[in-house]
Amino acid sequence: MRWIQSPGELRAAVEGAEVGFVPTMGYLHAGHLALVRRAREENPRVAVSIFVNPLQFGPGEDYDRYPRDPERDRALLEAEGVDLVFAPAPEDLYPRGFATGVEVTGELTARWEGERRPGHFRGVTTVVAKLFHLVRPRRAYFGEKDYQQLAVIRRMVADLDFGIEVVGVPTVREPDGLALSSRNVYLTPEHRREAVKLYRALLAAREAARAGAPVAEAEAAAKGVLATIPDFALDYFAIVHPATLGPLSEWVPGARGLVAGRFPEVRLIDNMEVYP
């Protein structure tokens, strides 16, 4: 496995290769490894990036304390048979004078995470666009756990004719249902026990939908579960269109429940298809 920091060395390493690409911010868990395994199944070569992207963190967010463990990440990726890891420093991707941004505008980024974290998706699409130009993958793999991010990247790839297949991989969960996230390490033991209620809220919305309840009742069922979480500030719970992420008043196939909120020590997000 090659560990590369230089963009120039990366370009040379992937020249002429059919690559499956997994962009990450490191501190890898089973969710990331599910992406790697899917890429390994579908491509002759697999590249992974590890880069905590400063452009997607806003003021007061956790860029400086975002968990990092490059040696552990390296061992995990080597065990998975990854061919190449790109682990640049910020100055490697954003040299002095860097002044270009890539942004998806409109309804897809105006709500939910886009509203709560201004500039976040601009940071995501800028770094992903740059990584795509460097790696030139045939396929790129993203977790459905960050569902809005996945939708935004698909929009960017389609609009800018990248010619890359964007593959969404289902959320990997703990045995009790909590969605895996690198940030889960921040949770206190008490809040870790309570955090599973985000998953249970999504299940409540799905069960209501299956019982024939209207959208408003399904949302109310989910919010009832979320209201029982101590020390948790709900940012939003919404049932949305699976493609546009616009809020729904009537069911459509594939309708998605989105939830986000904050414990004192960490902010969590989750989602689930609630209507088949």
Secondary structure, 3 states (H helix, E strand, C coil): CEEECCHHHHHHHHCCCCEEEEEECCCCCHHHHHHHHHHHHHCCEEEEEECCCHHHCCCCCCCCCCCCCHHHHHHHHHHCCCCEEECCCHHHHCCCCCCCCCCCCCHHHHCCHHHHCCCHHHHHHHHHHHHHHHHCCCEEEEEHHHHHHHHHHHHHHHHCCCCCEEEEECCCECCCCCECCHHHHHCCHHHHHHHCHHHHHHHHHHHHHHCCCCHHHHHHHHHHHHCCCCCCEEEEEEEECCCCCCECCCCCCCCEEEEEEEECCEEEEEEEECCC
